[in-house]
Amino acid sequence: MTPRVLLVQQLQALGLHSGDVVMVHASLRAVGPVEGRANGLLHAILDTIGPDGTLAMVLGADPDDPFDALHTPVDVEDMGWLAEVFRTFPGVRVSDHAAARWAARGPLAAALIDAPPLHDYHGPEGTLQRLVDHRAKVLRLGADPDTLTLTHLVEYHARVPHKRRVRLRYVRADIGEQWIASLDDTHGIVDAPEYFEEVLEAFLDAGHARLGPVGRCTAQLIDARAFVDFAVPWLENHLGSTHPQA
């Protein structure tokens, strides 16, 4: 049995199936040796979900380069090497957003990432909400506990008072300076910096995710809608009042 076939079997046993929509967070180091490294892991995931499935990853961009959707490299130190390889993978579609660039491959790629909102890009009109609406799964392969991007959508839905907002400057290769406003997705919406890790830990402790071996890591497979439904009241209870903001 080849390592790629073994990975497919492990992903299927975890609960990833043909036709699934899946968002991936992965550490290649944690997964361990894979034939073809990043390409091999991507092929294994795509083999598992098949031609009717859709794979999505958030890319971001290297902030030191003027942003160009197709050519600016991923900030590998922040997003990981797998995201950079996926950016140039055959058949991948890339969205044009300096603050929240996404890549997707599969029949739902356009529906998930095209025409992103300029402001509040992780909010109810953005790709994260579209993933939830399409019953996506989140596959975590040895990723750091504070890197569940879906939690940014929870920040928008949770009724927490005095959410911190920011207005950030980006430089684009085509139009130059661009300002984008959103909730603070760098330092958090309130001064409680560990809540990303804590809400994921609470979700896992409650037994809502599927766990299993994939390569050398213990993988986590999370239903996106189930996580949002769990995490919204959790944030409201832990970060502030559940009453709507004035």
N, C-alpha and C positions, 0 to 999 in steps of 0.2 A: 504494500500500500504506500503510495506516495504521500509526502507531507501535505500536499494540497488536498488530496482526497480525504486524509485524516481530518484536516481543518473543516472541510465541508461536513463531514459526519459529526464533528463536535458542535458546529454551529446549528445543525439540524436538531441534535439532541438538546441543545440549549433552548430551542423553540423558534428559531428563524426558519422561515418556510418560503417556498416558491410564491412569488407575487407580493411579498411583503414590501412595504416602504420602510426603510431603515436609515437612521442617522448614526454615524459612527464617531466615537472618540477612542483613539487607540495609541498605545505606546508600543512601538515595534520592539523595544528592548524587553518590555514585560512579556510580550507574546513569545519571544525567543526566535531561534533560527527558523526561517521560512524560505523555501526555495524561491528565489527571485525577490526576496526581501519585501519591500512595500508592494511591488507589482504582484508578487505571489499572494499576499494577503488580500489585496483588492480582488484578484481573480477568484479566490476562494469564496469571498463574500458574494460576488456577482454570480458565481456558479450556484450558490445556495439559494439566492432569491430569484434566479432565472431571468429570462427575457421580459417577463411581466412584472418584475420587481423594480424598485427604484432606490438607488443609493444616493444619499445626500451627506455633504460635509460642509461645515463652515470653514472658510479659508482665511478671512481677514487679509492683511497685506503688510508688507514691510514698510513701516512708517517713514523710513529714510528715503524712499523712492517716490517720485511723483506718481500718483495712482493711475494705472491703466488696467482695466478689468481683465484683459486677456494676457498681459505680459508681466505685470508686477508680481514678483515672487511672494510666496507666503512667508510670513515671519515664522520660520521653522522653530526658533527657540521657544516661541509662545504657542504655536499651533501644532507643531510636530511635523516630522518628515512625510508621514503618510498623506497629509493634506496637500503638500507641495507636489507629490507624485500624482495624486488624484487630479490636481488642477490641469495637468497636461495629458491625462489618460484618454485614450481614444473614446470618442462618443460623449465626452463630458460637456455639459452646458454650464456656463459661468455667468453669474449675475453681475450687474454693473453698479456696485455700491461701495464707496470708499471705506465706510465704517463697518459694513457687514456683508462682505462678498461671500457668496455661497457657490458651491458646485454641486451638480446633480447629474445622474445618468440613469436613464430609464424612461418609460412612457409618461410618468408624471413629473418629469424634470421641469418642464416649462411652467406647469401649474404651481409648482412649489417655489420657484425662485425668480420667475420673470416679474418685471415691473415692481420692484420693491419700493416701499414708501421711503422717501428721503429722510424724514424725521421719525423718531419712535419706531425704528426698523425692527426691533425685537418685540414690538407690541402686537395688538390684535389684527393688524393688517399685514404683518410680515410673515416670513417663511416659517418661523416657529409655530405660529397659530395654524398655518396651512398644514404643517406636519401633523399637528394634533387632529385637525379636521379630517385628514386622510388616514387616520388610525395608524400612525407611524409607530415604530419601535425604536428605541435608542439602544445601541450596542456599545457597551463600554468594555474595552479590552486593556485592562491594566492602567487606565487613565487616572490622573490625579483626582481626588475626591472633590476638588473645587472647580472642576471643569465641565460640569453638566450645564451646557448652554441653555437648555430648556428652562432652567430656573429664571432666566431673564424674562421669559414670558410670564412666569408666575409673579414676578415683581410688578408687572403691569396690572394683573388681575387682582392681586391682594389689596385689600382696603387697609392700607397702612398710612398714618398721617405723616405729612411733611417729607414726602419722598424727595430725595435729592435729584435735581436735574442738572444737566451740563450742556454747554454749547461748545463744540469742538471744531477746530480749524483743520481742514485737510487741503492738500495741494494735488490737483488732478493734472494729468498730462495734457488733457484736451481743453479745459476751460480755466485752469489756474485755481485760485482760491475758492474754497467751498466751505460753508459753515453748516453743521448738522447738529440738531438738538435732540436729546433723548434723556431717559433716566440714566443715572450714572452707572454704567456697566463695567467700570474699571474699579472703583472704590466701594461700590455698593450704594443702595438707596438710603441706608441709615448707617450709623456708626456701630455696626455689629458685624465685623468682617468675616466671621467664621460661619455665617448662616448657610452659605452654599454647602459646606461640608456637613453641617448639622442636619439640614433637611434631607439630604440624600441618605445619611446614616439612619435617620428615623424611618425613612421609607423602606430601606433595606431591612432594618430590625423588625418592621411590621410584616415582613415576609411577602411584600408585593412584587419583588423582582425575581426573575429566574436566574439562578447561579449555576455555573458549570465550567469545566476546564476547556479552554481554547488555547492550544499551544501550552506555554508554561504558566499562563495566568489563570486566575479565576474570573471568568467573564461575567458580566451583568447584562441581562436583557430586560429592558424597562418598557412597559406600555406608556407611550407619551401622555395620553389622556388620563390614565390612572395616576401618573405622577403629578400632573397639574391639579387634578381633583384633590389629591392628598396634600400637596404643598401649599396651595392657596390658603386654606384655613390654618395650616401650620405657621406660615409667615404672619398671618394676622394675629395669631395667639402669642407668638414669640417676639414680634417686632413692634407691636403697637395695637391701638384700638381697632376693633372690627367695624366701627362706624364709618360711613362714607366721609371722605374729606370735604371740608367746606369749600 
